[in-house]
Amino acid sequence: MAFKEIGDQFAQFYYQTFDTNRAGLAPLYQADSMMTWEGTACQGQQAIIEKLSTLSFQSVAHNITRIDCQPGPDNSVLVMVIGQLKADQDAPLPFSQVFQLKSLNGNYYCYNDIFSLCLHNN
Amino acid sequence: MAFKEIGDQFAQFYYQTFDTNRAGLAPLYQADSMMTWEGTACQGQQAIIEKLSTLSFQSVAHNITRIDCQPGPDNSVLVMVIGQLKADQDAPLPFSQVFQLKSLNGNYYCYNDIFSLCLHNN
């Protein structure tokens, strides 16, 4: 499977799962996975899922605008996503997220994950 | 030098050079470098600098809001930047850009580069 299909499928699965069952994201991470969420860094499947599960919103919906993929170092796949996140009754907020997928036993897991809202002061 | 300093210094140098002398970005890329600019992909130092040099604006200024860094696979450094880009007399536009830096002979160059404006339809 080419890097673009790998990245696209991962992103589709990630956001669908995030929006319906955040704990279901656990299989996407391993012990060496890293996540930076709005500037807060955590490492490892358990810490990442705990962070995602305790985000303050109850209902959430991601609306993807664009997915760009490139092959990364060491057979990884780099994925950048631009979109909007609607949490609870709030107005949609623009976000950007980058994933780096690493191959493990024929499957891909998320080695790097950086999420940031695209909010600017001026 | 830790990954965060490497990523921060790279981003500062990249945007300062982009805003003053785009052709001066050439040393940051190698033959295997990839860039995706607003969905258009190109590969290699020469193609990347040609693309960057022929972007339609004359004057440009990047205003960085946030830089997040993580160590990537194979001793690379992953950098995600959120900011605003002001081109010519246009209003500032939000952008997101991800770089992946690879080590070569003790220096880092840009292996992956994905740039996207954060513009949404609704």
gemmi code that builds the backbone of each chain (N, CA, C; Angstrom):
import gemmi

chains = {
    "A": [
        ("MET", (0.857, -1.194, 0.000), (0.000, 0.000, 0.000), (0.895, 1.248, 0.000)),
        ("ALA", (0.543, 2.199, -0.812), (1.370, 3.401, -0.933), (1.170, 4.307, 0.290)),
        ("PHE", (2.147, 5.191, 0.508), (2.121, 6.028, 1.708), (0.857, 6.876, 1.801)),
        ("LYS", (0.357, 7.328, 0.645), (-0.824, 8.194, 0.693), (-2.055, 7.427, 1.204)),
        ("GLU", (-2.222, 6.190, 0.735), (-3.364, 5.387, 1.200), (-3.214, 5.057, 2.688)),
        ("ILE", (-1.978, 4.756, 3.097), (-1.741, 4.454, 4.516), (-2.112, 5.657, 5.377)),
        ("GLY", (-1.643, 6.828, 4.976), (-1.930, 8.032, 5.747), (-3.403, 8.401, 5.749)),
        ("ASP", (-4.023, 8.331, 4.586), (-5.452, 8.667, 4.484), (-6.296, 7.722, 5.337)),
        ("GLN", (-6.030, 6.426, 5.221), (-6.815, 5.451, 5.988), (-6.617, 5.633, 7.488)),
        ("PHE", (-5.364, 5.906, 7.877), (-5.111, 6.124, 9.299), (-5.913, 7.321, 9.798)),
        ("ALA", (-5.838, 8.430, 9.075), (-6.525, 9.647, 9.531), (-8.034, 9.441, 9.598)),
        ("GLN", (-8.588, 8.797, 8.591), (-10.038, 8.545, 8.609), (-10.417, 7.716, 9.834)),
        ("PHE", (-9.653, 6.653, 10.092), (-9.946, 5.782, 11.235), (-9.758, 6.533, 12.559)),
        ("TYR", (-8.684, 7.314, 12.635), (-8.387, 8.046, 13.874), (-9.545, 8.982, 14.238)),
        ("TYR", (-9.994, 9.789, 13.290), (-11.014, 10.795, 13.637), (-12.377, 10.159, 13.866)),
        ("GLN", (-12.697, 9.129, 13.100), (-13.952, 8.420, 13.315), (-13.966, 7.814, 14.724)),
        ("THR", (-12.855, 7.211, 15.113), (-12.770, 6.593, 16.444), (-12.742, 7.660, 17.535)),
        ("PHE", (-11.994, 8.727, 17.312), (-11.915, 9.821, 18.286), (-13.313, 10.363, 18.575)),
        ("ASP", (-14.114, 10.502, 17.549), (-15.421, 11.151, 17.702), (-16.484, 10.230, 18.301)),
        ("THR", (-16.225, 8.921, 18.315), (-17.239, 7.981, 18.803), (-16.787, 7.216, 20.048)),
        ("ASN", (-15.475, 6.986, 20.192), (-15.002, 6.140, 21.299), (-13.509, 6.369, 21.491)),
        ("ARG", (-13.184, 7.421, 22.255), (-11.775, 7.827, 22.349), (-10.867, 6.713, 22.870)),
        ("ALA", (-11.364, 5.897, 23.811), (-10.542, 4.807, 24.357), (-10.167, 3.796, 23.270)),
        ("GLY", (-10.960, 3.752, 22.209), (-10.684, 2.846, 21.096), (-9.461, 3.225, 20.287)),
        ("LEU", (-8.850, 4.370, 20.599), (-7.621, 4.778, 19.912), (-6.393, 4.039, 20.437)),
        ("ALA", (-6.527, 3.343, 21.564), (-5.369, 2.705, 22.215), (-4.539, 1.834, 21.274)),
        ("PRO", (-5.143, 1.019, 20.419), (-4.316, 0.155, 19.548), (-3.446, 0.916, 18.553)),
        ("LEU", (-3.699, 2.215, 18.394), (-2.905, 3.004, 17.450), (-1.568, 3.437, 18.042)),
        ("TYR", (-1.392, 3.262, 19.368), (-0.180, 3.730, 20.049), (0.576, 2.566, 20.672)),
        ("GLN", (1.889, 2.774, 20.833), (2.751, 1.802, 21.502), (3.504, 2.505, 22.646)),
        ("ALA", (4.363, 1.746, 23.314), (5.073, 2.292, 24.479), (5.990, 3.465, 24.110)),
        ("ASP", (6.493, 3.498, 22.864), (7.401, 4.583, 22.477), (6.692, 5.716, 21.731)),
        ("SER", (5.374, 5.669, 21.682), (4.625, 6.733, 21.004), (4.698, 8.032, 21.805)),
        ("MET", (4.726, 9.138, 21.093), (4.737, 10.458, 21.730), (3.549, 11.270, 21.241)),
        ("MET", (2.943, 12.012, 22.149), (1.873, 12.929, 21.749), (2.119, 14.288, 22.395)),
        ("THR", (1.957, 15.340, 21.617), (1.950, 16.704, 22.160), (0.589, 17.295, 21.837)),
        ("TRP", (-0.187, 17.583, 22.874), (-1.556, 18.077, 22.708), (-1.608, 19.502, 23.220)),
        ("GLU", (-1.755, 20.442, 22.323), (-1.788, 21.844, 22.717), (-0.601, 22.204, 23.617)),
        ("GLY", (0.578, 21.721, 23.247), (1.803, 22.067, 23.962), (2.138, 21.160, 25.132)),
        ("THR", (1.211, 20.266, 25.521), (1.472, 19.335, 26.631), (1.924, 17.994, 26.069)),
        ("ALA", (3.114, 17.547, 26.452), (3.695, 16.325, 25.911), (3.437, 15.140, 26.834)),
        ("CYS", (3.151, 13.982, 26.244), (3.104, 12.747, 27.028), (3.617, 11.614, 26.150)),
        ("GLN", (4.000, 10.522, 26.794), (4.626, 9.413, 26.069), (4.044, 8.086, 26.520)),
        ("GLY", (3.824, 7.197, 25.564), (3.359, 5.844, 25.869), (1.852, 5.726, 25.729)),
        ("GLN", (1.426, 4.538, 25.292), (0.008, 4.282, 25.029), (-0.887, 4.688, 26.204)),
        ("GLN", (-0.488, 4.266, 27.412), (-1.348, 4.494, 28.576), (-1.520, 5.991, 28.869)),
        ("ALA", (-0.412, 6.715, 28.884), (-0.478, 8.155, 29.177), (-1.238, 8.904, 28.084)),
        ("ILE", (-1.059, 8.489, 26.847), (-1.734, 9.173, 25.734), (-3.244, 8.955, 25.810)),
        ("ILE", (-3.661, 7.718, 26.044), (-5.098, 7.441, 26.108), (-5.728, 8.109, 27.333)),
        ("GLU", (-4.976, 8.158, 28.435), (-5.500, 8.859, 29.620), (-5.698, 10.342, 29.303)),
        ("LYS", (-4.726, 10.932, 28.626), (-4.849, 12.351, 28.250), (-6.056, 12.554, 27.321)),
        ("LEU", (-6.192, 11.712, 26.316), (-7.294, 11.880, 25.362), (-8.649, 11.633, 26.033)),
        ("SER", (-8.684, 10.696, 26.958), (-9.949, 10.337, 27.594), (-10.419, 11.392, 28.582)),
        ("THR", (-9.491, 12.211, 29.064), (-9.860, 13.197, 30.082), (-9.945, 14.617, 29.515)),
        ("LEU", (-9.913, 14.762, 28.198), (-10.153, 16.086, 27.611), (-11.559, 16.517, 28.008)),
        ("SER", (-11.739, 17.817, 28.216), (-12.923, 18.274, 28.948), (-14.239, 18.149, 28.185)),
        ("PHE", (-14.193, 18.084, 26.861), (-15.465, 18.048, 26.128), (-16.121, 16.674, 26.208)),
        ("GLN", (-17.445, 16.663, 26.069), (-18.192, 15.401, 26.067), (-18.386, 14.901, 24.637)),
        ("SER", (-18.979, 15.735, 23.803), (-19.173, 15.336, 22.407), (-18.185, 16.096, 21.536)),
        ("VAL", (-17.720, 15.456, 20.478), (-16.717, 16.072, 19.622), (-16.894, 15.559, 18.195)),
        ("ALA", (-16.679, 16.449, 17.248), (-16.757, 16.059, 15.834), (-15.644, 16.759, 15.069)),
        ("HIS", (-14.837, 15.979, 14.331), (-13.787, 16.529, 13.473), (-14.299, 16.627, 12.040)),
        ("ASN", (-14.033, 17.751, 11.433), (-14.356, 17.952, 10.023), (-13.030, 18.182, 9.292)),
        ("ILE", (-12.623, 17.208, 8.484), (-11.303, 17.267, 7.843), (-11.354, 18.120, 6.576)),
        ("THR", (-10.442, 19.054, 6.466), (-10.339, 19.882, 5.260), (-9.314, 19.318, 4.287)),
        ("ARG", (-8.176, 18.876, 4.809), (-7.102, 18.405, 3.922), (-6.215, 17.402, 4.660)),
        ("ILE", (-5.778, 16.401, 3.931), (-4.787, 15.447, 4.434), (-3.628, 15.415, 3.436)),
        ("ASP", (-2.425, 15.733, 3.904), (-1.214, 15.630, 3.073), (-0.306, 14.560, 3.661)),
        ("CYS", (0.267, 13.728, 2.802), (1.136, 12.634, 3.250), (2.467, 12.679, 2.513)),
        ("GLN", (3.513, 12.251, 3.199), (4.831, 12.047, 2.583), (5.467, 10.810, 3.215)),
        ("PRO", (6.318, 10.112, 2.456), (7.119, 9.068, 3.091), (8.141, 9.701, 4.028)),
        ("GLY", (8.259, 9.171, 5.241), (9.210, 9.703, 6.217), (10.451, 8.831, 6.324)),
        ("PRO", (11.350, 9.176, 7.256), (12.580, 8.386, 7.417), (12.250, 6.970, 7.890)),
        ("ASP", (13.108, 6.007, 7.551), (13.006, 4.658, 8.100), (11.633, 4.032, 7.796)),
        ("ASN", (11.149, 4.242, 6.577), (9.872, 3.656, 6.123), (8.656, 4.134, 6.901)),
        ("SER", (8.763, 5.267, 7.544), (7.595, 5.824, 8.229), (6.734, 6.598, 7.227)),
        ("VAL", (5.553, 6.988, 7.664), (4.642, 7.794, 6.839), (4.262, 9.029, 7.638)),
        ("LEU", (4.478, 10.189, 7.027), (4.169, 11.467, 7.677), (2.822, 11.967, 7.154)),
        ("VAL", (1.950, 12.360, 8.066), (0.591, 12.770, 7.709), (0.304, 14.116, 8.360)),
        ("MET", (-0.092, 15.110, 7.579), (-0.532, 16.373, 8.169), (-1.994, 16.590, 7.825)),
        ("VAL", (-2.771, 16.920, 8.844), (-4.208, 17.122, 8.684), (-4.571, 18.538, 9.096)),
        ("ILE", (-5.396, 19.177, 8.286), (-5.975, 20.483, 8.584), (-7.484, 20.277, 8.683)),
        ("GLY", (-8.103, 20.832, 9.685), (-9.549, 20.668, 9.789), (-10.150, 21.547, 10.856)),
        ("GLN", (-11.396, 21.231, 11.177), (-12.107, 21.953, 12.232), (-12.648, 20.960, 13.255)),
        ("LEU", (-12.605, 21.367, 14.501), (-13.061, 20.524, 15.605), (-14.226, 21.223, 16.292)),
        ("LYS", (-15.334, 20.512, 16.390), (-16.494, 21.068, 17.092), (-16.686, 20.286, 18.383)),
        ("ALA", (-16.516, 20.957, 19.517), (-16.635, 20.307, 20.824), (-17.890, 20.820, 21.515)),
        ("ASP", (-18.725, 19.885, 21.961), (-19.961, 20.227, 22.660), (-20.740, 21.275, 21.853)),
        ("GLN", (-21.126, 22.361, 22.520), (-21.936, 23.380, 21.834), (-21.091, 24.555, 21.341)),
        ("ASP", (-19.769, 24.409, 21.398), (-18.897, 25.514, 20.986), (-18.888, 25.677, 19.466)),
        ("ALA", (-18.476, 26.858, 19.030), (-18.271, 27.074, 17.590), (-17.098, 26.205, 17.126)),
        ("PRO", (-17.090, 25.770, 15.867), (-15.966, 24.967, 15.358), (-14.653, 25.741, 15.454)),
        ("LEU", (-13.579, 25.051, 15.844), (-12.255, 25.653, 15.943), (-11.320, 25.000, 14.937)),
        ("PRO", (-10.517, 25.813, 14.235), (-9.562, 25.230, 13.285), (-8.429, 24.523, 14.034)),
        ("PHE", (-8.006, 23.383, 13.505), (-6.890, 22.660, 14.121), (-5.944, 22.162, 13.038)),
        ("SER", (-4.742, 21.807, 13.495), (-3.771, 21.135, 12.651), (-3.188, 19.986, 13.462)),
        ("GLN", (-2.961, 18.852, 12.814), (-2.417, 17.693, 13.521), (-1.456, 16.955, 12.604)),
        ("VAL", (-0.327, 16.547, 13.159), (0.622, 15.758, 12.388), (0.814, 14.406, 13.063)),
        ("PHE", (0.771, 13.360, 12.252), (1.044, 12.006, 12.713), (2.257, 11.477, 11.958)),
        ("GLN", (3.069, 10.698, 12.665), (4.086, 9.931, 11.957), (3.873, 8.458, 12.294)),
        ("LEU", (3.652, 7.670, 11.247), (3.291, 6.271, 11.416), (4.510, 5.398, 11.185)),
        ("LYS", (4.710, 4.475, 12.107), (5.845, 3.545, 12.003), (5.310, 2.143, 11.777)),
        ("SER", (6.029, 1.381, 11.004), (5.636, 0.010, 10.712), (6.085, -0.918, 11.836)),
        ("LEU", (5.202, -1.808, 12.262), (5.518, -2.796, 13.308), (4.779, -4.083, 12.967)),
        ("ASN", (5.525, -5.118, 12.641), (4.922, -6.424, 12.326), (3.843, -6.311, 11.241)),
        ("GLY", (4.109, -5.495, 10.258), (3.193, -5.392, 9.127), (2.052, -4.425, 9.321)),
        ("ASN", (1.920, -3.870, 10.525), (0.910, -2.832, 10.747), (1.596, -1.502, 11.039)),
        ("TYR", (0.823, -0.440, 11.001), (1.361, 0.879, 11.319), (0.780, 1.363, 12.646)),
        ("TYR", (1.630, 1.963, 13.444), (1.139, 2.629, 14.658), (1.666, 4.060, 14.670)),
        ("CYS", (1.108, 4.842, 15.571), (1.409, 6.260, 15.620), (2.610, 6.499, 16.519)),
        ("TYR", (3.732, 6.876, 15.935), (4.953, 7.129, 16.702), (4.992, 8.583, 17.173)),
        ("ASN", (4.688, 9.512, 16.276), (4.605, 10.941, 16.629), (3.177, 11.433, 16.418)),
        ("ASP", (2.725, 12.285, 17.305), (1.380, 12.867, 17.208), (1.460, 14.255, 17.829)),
        ("ILE", (1.242, 15.286, 17.016), (1.235, 16.665, 17.519), (-0.081, 17.319, 17.110)),
        ("PHE", (-0.841, 17.770, 18.097), (-2.125, 18.429, 17.847), (-2.041, 19.872, 18.315)),
        ("SER", (-2.553, 20.774, 17.490), (-2.596, 22.174, 17.897), (-3.824, 22.848, 17.302)),
        ("LEU", (-4.555, 23.577, 18.127), (-5.573, 24.471, 17.586), (-4.864, 25.605, 16.850)),
        ("CYS", (-5.474, 26.085, 15.784), (-4.876, 27.179, 15.006), (-5.501, 28.493, 15.443)),
        ("LEU", (-5.162, 28.917, 16.631), (-5.690, 30.162, 17.179), (-4.539, 31.143, 17.311)),
        ("HIS", (-4.785, 32.377, 16.863), (-3.721, 33.372, 16.814), (-4.171, 34.626, 17.552)),
        ("ASN", (-3.210, 35.319, 18.120), (-3.546, 36.469, 18.967), (-3.968, 37.700, 18.186)),
        ("ASN", (-3.479, 37.810, 16.951), (-3.816, 39.020, 16.203), (-3.981, 38.686, 14.726)),
    ],
    "B": [
        ("MET", (22.920, 18.903, 21.156), (21.780, 19.824, 21.223), (20.495, 18.999, 21.243)),
        ("ALA", (19.576, 19.373, 22.077), (18.328, 18.612, 22.209), (17.399, 18.908, 21.027)),
        ("PHE", (16.463, 17.985, 20.802), (15.584, 18.097, 19.641), (14.810, 19.411, 19.614)),
        ("LYS", (14.440, 19.905, 20.789), (13.647, 21.139, 20.813), (14.469, 22.338, 20.326)),
        ("GLU", (15.722, 22.413, 20.761), (16.583, 23.519, 20.307), (16.842, 23.397, 18.802)),
        ("ILE", (17.060, 22.171, 18.343), (17.303, 21.952, 16.903), (16.088, 22.431, 16.093)),
        ("GLY", (14.895, 22.025, 16.518), (13.677, 22.407, 15.797), (13.409, 23.901, 15.858)),
        ("ASP", (13.560, 24.477, 17.047), (13.313, 25.915, 17.203), (14.275, 26.726, 16.341)),
        ("GLN", (15.563, 26.374, 16.401), (16.563, 27.129, 15.632), (16.318, 26.991, 14.125)),
        ("PHE", (15.964, 25.776, 13.706), (15.677, 25.583, 12.287), (14.515, 26.475, 11.848)),
        ("ALA", (13.433, 26.445, 12.623), (12.237, 27.215, 12.234), (12.536, 28.715, 12.202)),
        ("GLN", (13.255, 29.192, 13.199), (13.583, 30.622, 13.222), (14.403, 30.991, 11.982)),
        ("PHE", (15.399, 30.163, 11.662), (16.243, 30.447, 10.508), (15.442, 30.348, 9.210)),
        ("TYR", (14.604, 29.329, 9.118), (13.809, 29.120, 7.899), (12.935, 30.344, 7.601)),
        ("TYR", (12.183, 30.799, 8.590), (11.238, 31.897, 8.306), (11.943, 33.225, 8.102)),
        ("GLN", (13.020, 33.434, 8.845), (13.797, 34.661, 8.652), (14.367, 34.697, 7.218)),
        ("THR", (14.874, 33.567, 6.770), (15.450, 33.496, 5.413), (14.349, 33.564, 4.361)),
        ("PHE", (13.241, 32.870, 4.599), (12.114, 32.902, 3.652), (11.655, 34.331, 3.426)),
        ("ASP", (11.594, 35.128, 4.488), (11.024, 36.472, 4.411), (11.990, 37.483, 3.812)),
        ("THR", (13.285, 37.136, 3.738), (14.262, 38.111, 3.258), (14.961, 37.671, 1.973)),
        ("ASN", (15.105, 36.350, 1.766), (15.880, 35.868, 0.614), (15.558, 34.397, 0.376)),
        ("ARG", (14.456, 34.154, -0.345), (13.971, 32.773, -0.478), (15.003, 31.819, -1.056)),
        ("ALA", (15.823, 32.313, -2.014), (16.839, 31.443, -2.626), (17.854, 30.979, -1.591)),
        ("GLY", (17.991, 31.718, -0.499), (18.915, 31.360, 0.576), (18.490, 30.125, 1.353)),
        ("LEU", (17.287, 29.594, 1.049), (16.828, 28.371, 1.712), (17.476, 27.116, 1.111)),
        ("ALA", (18.149, 27.250, -0.027), (18.694, 26.081, -0.728), (19.535, 25.161, 0.157)),
        ("PRO", (20.427, 25.708, 1.005), (21.265, 24.800, 1.810), (20.477, 23.942, 2.798)),
        ("LEU", (19.208, 24.260, 3.012), (18.399, 23.479, 3.958), (17.867, 22.199, 3.339)),
        ("TYR", (17.995, 22.044, 2.009), (17.431, 20.888, 1.308), (18.518, 20.085, 0.618)),
        ("GLN", (18.224, 18.790, 0.422), (19.118, 17.895, -0.298), (18.337, 17.226, -1.438)),
        ("ALA", (19.029, 16.325, -2.167), (18.397, 15.696, -3.331), (17.179, 14.845, -2.949)),
        ("ASP", (17.159, 14.310, -1.725), (16.030, 13.458, -1.327), (14.968, 14.213, -0.533)),
        ("SER", (15.095, 15.517, -0.428), (14.102, 16.315, 0.300), (12.778, 16.350, -0.452)),
        ("MET", (11.689, 16.341, 0.295), (10.352, 16.439, -0.295), (9.634, 17.658, 0.260)),
        ("MET", (8.893, 18.340, -0.604), (8.064, 19.447, -0.143), (6.669, 19.317, -0.747)),
        ("THR", (5.658, 19.509, 0.075), (4.285, 19.617, -0.416), (3.788, 21.001, -0.023)),
        ("TRP", (3.516, 21.816, -1.023), (3.111, 23.219, -0.799), (1.665, 23.365, -1.265)),
        ("GLU", (0.771, 23.525, -0.335), (-0.644, 23.669, -0.681), (-1.099, 22.544, -1.621)),
        ("GLY", (-0.657, 21.321, -1.282), (-1.099, 20.149, -2.030), (-0.259, 19.793, -3.244)),
        ("THR", (0.668, 20.672, -3.637), (1.547, 20.402, -4.776), (2.881, 19.851, -4.282)),
        ("ALA", (3.220, 18.643, -4.723), (4.426, 17.976, -4.242), (5.591, 18.187, -5.187)),
        ("CYS", (6.793, 18.380, -4.631), (8.000, 18.382, -5.449), (9.137, 17.779, -4.642)),
        ("GLN", (10.173, 17.347, -5.324), (11.268, 16.643, -4.665), (12.605, 17.157, -5.150)),
        ("GLY", (13.539, 17.289, -4.199), (14.907, 17.669, -4.527), (15.130, 19.163, -4.344)),
        ("GLN", (16.352, 19.502, -3.940), (16.694, 20.892, -3.642), (16.310, 21.848, -4.766)),
        ("GLN", (16.657, 21.467, -5.999), (16.452, 22.395, -7.116), (14.972, 22.668, -7.369)),
        ("ALA", (14.167, 21.593, -7.394), (12.728, 21.761, -7.641), (12.063, 22.533, -6.507)),
        ("ILE", (12.505, 22.285, -5.280), (11.906, 22.963, -4.121), (12.200, 24.458, -4.165)),
        ("ILE", (13.466, 24.807, -4.430), (13.825, 26.232, -4.448), (13.156, 26.936, -5.633)),
        ("GLU", (13.022, 26.220, -6.746), (12.320, 26.825, -7.881), (10.865, 27.110, -7.522)),
        ("LYS", (10.232, 26.149, -6.849), (8.842, 26.349, -6.424), (8.731, 27.541, -5.462)),
        ("LEU", (9.606, 27.572, -4.471), (9.544, 28.642, -3.475), (9.854, 30.004, -4.104)),
        ("SER", (10.768, 30.016, -5.068), (11.185, 31.288, -5.671), (10.127, 31.851, -6.607)),
        ("THR", (9.247, 30.996, -7.102), (8.243, 31.463, -8.061), (6.853, 31.615, -7.440)),
        ("LEU", (6.749, 31.538, -6.126), (5.455, 31.841, -5.489), (5.102, 33.286, -5.821)),
        ("SER", (3.816, 33.550, -5.974), (3.415, 34.787, -6.664), (3.643, 36.061, -5.857)),
        ("PHE", (3.753, 35.950, -4.534), (3.880, 37.205, -3.773), (5.289, 37.781, -3.883)),
        ("GLN", (5.395, 39.094, -3.700), (6.697, 39.772, -3.718), (7.251, 39.891, -2.305)),
        ("SER", (6.475, 40.490, -1.411), (6.933, 40.614, -0.030), (6.134, 39.646, 0.833)),
        ("VAL", (6.785, 39.110, 1.853), (6.132, 38.112, 2.697), (6.709, 38.209, 4.109)),
        ("ALA", (5.828, 38.018, 5.085), (6.272, 38.021, 6.482), (5.525, 36.935, 7.238)),
        ("HIS", (6.285, 36.048, 7.916), (5.691, 35.003, 8.755), (5.675, 35.483, 10.204)),
        ("ASN", (4.555, 35.257, 10.855), (4.433, 35.543, 12.276), (4.134, 34.212, 12.975)),
        ("ILE", (5.099, 33.708, 13.729), (4.982, 32.373, 14.336), (4.177, 32.438, 15.627)),
        ("THR", (3.181, 31.583, 15.744), (2.390, 31.496, 16.964), (2.922, 30.401, 17.889)),
        ("ARG", (3.268, 29.247, 17.315), (3.710, 28.120, 18.159), (4.630, 27.205, 17.359)),
        ("ILE", (5.642, 26.683, 18.033), (6.520, 25.651, 17.467), (6.504, 24.458, 18.420)),
        ("ASP", (6.091, 23.294, 17.937), (6.155, 22.054, 18.726), (7.158, 21.116, 18.066)),
        ("CYS", (7.976, 20.468, 18.879), (9.002, 19.548, 18.356), (8.895, 18.197, 19.053)),
        ("GLN", (9.231, 17.143, 18.323), (9.368, 15.796, 18.890), (10.542, 15.105, 18.200)),
        ("PRO", (11.221, 14.189, 18.894), (12.194, 13.348, 18.206), (11.468, 12.400, 17.264)),
        ("GLY", (11.952, 12.293, 16.030), (11.335, 11.420, 15.042), (12.120, 10.127, 14.865)),
        ("PRO", (11.699, 9.275, 13.926), (12.407, 8.018, 13.687), (13.822, 8.275, 13.166)),
        ("ASP", (14.727, 7.354, 13.464), (16.061, 7.398, 12.866), (16.785, 8.711, 13.189)),
        ("ASN", (16.659, 9.167, 14.445), (17.335, 10.387, 14.920), (16.908, 11.660, 14.187)),
        ("SER", (15.738, 11.635, 13.581), (15.233, 12.855, 12.953), (14.548, 13.731, 14.014)),
        ("VAL", (14.222, 14.944, 13.613), (13.501, 15.870, 14.491), (12.262, 16.350, 13.748)),
        ("LEU", (11.102, 16.196, 14.387), (9.829, 16.597, 13.798), (9.431, 17.949, 14.379)),
        ("VAL", (9.063, 18.879, 13.504), (8.757, 20.246, 13.912), (7.408, 20.629, 13.325)),
        ("MET", (6.464, 21.050, 14.165), (5.209, 21.596, 13.627), (5.096, 23.055, 14.032)),
        ("VAL", (4.780, 23.882, 13.041), (4.680, 25.328, 13.254), (3.275, 25.790, 12.902)),
        ("ILE", (2.714, 26.615, 13.774), (1.434, 27.283, 13.530), (1.729, 28.772, 13.467)),
        ("GLY", (1.171, 29.473, 12.501), (1.423, 30.901, 12.446), (0.548, 31.596, 11.427)),
        ("GLN", (0.939, 32.826, 11.127), (0.218, 33.619, 10.137), (1.209, 34.141, 9.105)),
        ("LEU", (0.756, 34.168, 7.862), (1.591, 34.600, 6.749), (0.941, 35.835, 6.122)),
        ("LYS", (1.732, 36.892, 6.032), (1.231, 38.106, 5.382), (1.976, 38.302, 4.078)),
        ("ALA", (1.250, 38.208, 2.963), (1.858, 38.333, 1.644), (1.408, 39.639, 1.010)),
        ("ASP", (2.382, 40.423, 0.560), (2.100, 41.709, -0.084), (1.113, 42.522, 0.768)),
        ("GLN", (0.034, 43.011, 0.156), (-0.909, 43.850, 0.911), (-2.119, 43.063, 1.398)),
        ("ASP", (-2.067, 41.731, 1.294), (-3.204, 40.911, 1.730), (-3.315, 40.870, 3.251)),
        ("ALA", (-4.502, 40.501, 3.716), (-4.680, 40.266, 5.149), (-3.876, 39.028, 5.540)),
        ("PRO", (-3.401, 38.948, 6.791), (-2.649, 37.762, 7.227), (-3.506, 36.503, 7.120)),
        ("LEU", (-2.889, 35.403, 6.676), (-3.579, 34.120, 6.550), (-2.949, 33.104, 7.511)),
        ("PRO", (-3.787, 32.330, 8.215), (-3.231, 31.310, 9.105), (-2.625, 30.172, 8.303)),
        ("PHE", (-1.498, 29.650, 8.776), (-0.868, 28.519, 8.102), (-0.380, 27.511, 9.133)),
        ("SER", (-0.128, 26.318, 8.628), (0.523, 25.272, 9.413), (1.598, 24.649, 8.549)),
        ("GLN", (2.738, 24.325, 9.152), (3.830, 23.734, 8.385), (4.553, 22.715, 9.244)),
        ("VAL", (4.856, 21.581, 8.638), (5.620, 20.558, 9.355), (6.927, 20.301, 8.619)),
        ("PHE", (8.004, 20.253, 9.401), (9.329, 19.913, 8.876), (9.802, 18.651, 9.570)),
        ("GLN", (10.502, 17.818, 8.810), (11.234, 16.740, 9.471), (12.698, 16.871, 9.091)),
        ("LEU", (13.538, 16.999, 10.107), (14.952, 17.282, 9.906), (15.754, 16.011, 10.075)),
        ("LYS", (16.633, 15.771, 9.115), (17.493, 14.591, 9.156), (18.933, 15.032, 9.345)),
        ("SER", (19.675, 14.243, 10.068), (21.075, 14.547, 10.329), (21.946, 14.074, 9.158)),
        ("LEU", (22.875, 14.937, 8.734), (23.808, 14.595, 7.654), (25.150, 15.242, 7.968)),
        ("ASN", (26.155, 14.434, 8.227), (27.496, 14.953, 8.523), (27.482, 15.992, 9.642)),
        ("GLY", (26.685, 15.730, 10.648), (26.687, 16.625, 11.800), (25.769, 17.827, 11.678)),
        ("ASN", (25.173, 18.019, 10.506), (24.197, 19.096, 10.360), (22.807, 18.506, 10.090)),
        ("TYR", (21.807, 19.336, 10.184), (20.446, 18.888, 9.884), (19.960, 19.537, 8.605)),
        ("TYR", (19.278, 18.746, 7.792), (18.610, 19.317, 6.620), (17.153, 18.881, 6.639)),
        ("CYS", (16.380, 19.520, 5.777), (14.940, 19.300, 5.772), (14.602, 18.141, 4.829)),
        ("TYR", (14.175, 17.029, 5.398), (13.821, 15.848, 4.604), (12.354, 15.912, 4.181)),
        ("ASN", (11.488, 16.246, 5.131), (10.053, 16.432, 4.831), (9.652, 17.871, 5.104)),
        ("ASP", (8.795, 18.407, 4.252), (8.299, 19.783, 4.412), (6.885, 19.807, 3.839)),
        ("ILE", (5.907, 20.066, 4.689), (4.511, 20.173, 4.231), (3.959, 21.503, 4.719)),
        ("PHE", (3.525, 22.323, 3.764), (2.945, 23.636, 4.089), (1.486, 23.656, 3.665)),
        ("SER", (0.650, 24.193, 4.531), (-0.765, 24.340, 4.178), (-1.344, 25.579, 4.831)),
        ("LEU", (-2.053, 26.373, 4.046), (-2.863, 27.426, 4.652), (-4.008, 26.762, 5.404)),
        ("CYS", (-4.415, 27.366, 6.508), (-5.517, 26.816, 7.314), (-6.803, 27.540, 6.940)),
        ("LEU", (-7.285, 27.247, 5.746), (-8.506, 27.878, 5.255), (-9.571, 26.793, 5.130)),
        ("HIS", (-10.767, 27.090, 5.633), (-11.839, 26.096, 5.687), (-13.073, 26.653, 4.989)),
        ("ASN", (-13.830, 25.757, 4.416), (-14.972, 26.197, 3.611), (-16.155, 26.689, 4.437)),
        ("ASN", (-16.257, 26.168, 5.650), (-17.420, 26.574, 6.463), (-17.018, 26.687, 7.923)),
    ],
}
model = gemmi.Model(1)
for chain_id, residues in chains.items():
    chain = gemmi.Chain(chain_id)
    for i, (resn, *xyz) in enumerate(residues, 1):
        res = gemmi.Residue()
        res.name, res.seqid = resn, gemmi.SeqId(i, " ")
        for name, pos in zip(("N", "CA", "C"), xyz):
            atom = gemmi.Atom()
            atom.name, atom.element = name, gemmi.Element(name[0])
            atom.pos, atom.b_iso = gemmi.Position(*pos), 0.0
            res.add_atom(atom)
        chain.add_residue(res)
    model.add_chain(chain)
structure = gemmi.Structure()
structure.add_model(model)
structure.setup_entities()
